[in-house]
Amino acid sequence: MRRTHISTARPGYRLAKPIWTETGSILLGVGVELNDRYLDRLKQMGIDYIYVEDNRTSDIIPEDVLQDETRKKSVEAVHKTMTGLMSEAKGKKAAPVKDLGSTFRTLFTDIMTELPNRGDVVVNLINLHVKDGYLFHHSVNVAVLAGVLGIAKGYNRNQLLELGVGALLFDVGMTVFPDNLWMVSADLTDEQRIRLQKHTEEGYNILRKQFDVSLLSAHCALQHHERFDGTGYPRGLKGGEIHEYAQIVAIADVYDALTSPRPYRKRFSPSEAIEFLYANGNQWFDLELIRLFCKYIAIYPVSSTVQLNTGQLGVVSYVDPLVTHRPIVRIIQEADGKETSSAYEIDLRQQVNVTIVQTL
């Protein structure tokens, strides 16, 4: 299979990976043949990339960190919790939610069983969901990425659960705001921006009232917009004043936000997002945490369509965990625009003069 931009998809293509609704249900499943109506609808719903079947790349199968069933359960739980809180009367003090902590500890335990626990694994998040589901899928993705970093840090089981629950619920404070405020976070007025920034304290207040949620988990909500150099909010904390759980969640939050499509901008490629993180090392984030995080991220995920400096187009077929920026690429189109009659591969670890110039 290969990953392709929706603008290059054509009627007759078949989906090789499902597309998810905001609640965690499958909108379109594997094997669905696309037509003009489907393609137009997907574009309207904010889907920018899809995975499609391709005989030349049929043996290239990217592995999502989460199995479909685990992702479905996780998004459903986040959606149920968030929408339940949204439906509460505004201005009313948030009451404890029954078994919130135990529910999300069980949920993150399931996620932990699927997280890579070896140093030779790079993470690939297959992030295909409608734009209205961003908040819910984003929370699950942040938990996955935070969990990977927590494992890399050598956290014990209790620490991982505290981090995981905090990561799944770090944006719970958004539930006190109307949809039209947090879903379109570009071009906000100063007043709206200041109001929206209160979601960190709102989230902390919701979580600290839960009888079975650790106060350290609640600090993921409170501090995930604090910045290493003290320029963040709500308290302008800096460096070690910010709890490490919150620092981890902040990195995962920014990385997944950058690599997700938003109504006001195109998504960043993983390589662009990593460049952004490094550019903010010891400013927004602890540079050592960034270095550790990026060891586990695929710069060019398997099945990505890429353009080489030779003008050829190819699909990433293998990523060496030790040299993630030099994958093996299967050529599907020559520099003159002609499709290859028989696909072949170039190992960028060996072909040092060949480079990837962009992800398509």
Secondary structure, 3 states (H helix, E strand, C coil): CEEEEHHHCCCCCEECCCEECCCCCEEECCCCECCHHHHHHHHHCCCCEEEECCHHHCCCCCCCCCCHHHHHHHHHHHHHHHHHHHCCCCCCCCCCCCCHHHHHHHHHHHHHCCCCCCCCCCECCCCCECHHHHHHHHHHHHHHHHHHHHHHCCCCHHHHHHHHHHHHCCCHHHHHCCHHHHCCCCCCCHHHHHHHHCHHHHHHHHHHCCCCCCHHHHHHHHHCCCCCCCCCCCCCCCHHHCCHHHHHHHHHHHHHHHCCCECCECCCCHHHHHHHHHHCECCCECHHHHHHHHCCECCCCCCEEEEECCCCEEEEEECCCCCCCCCEEEEEECCCCCEEEEEEEEECCCCCCCCEEEEC
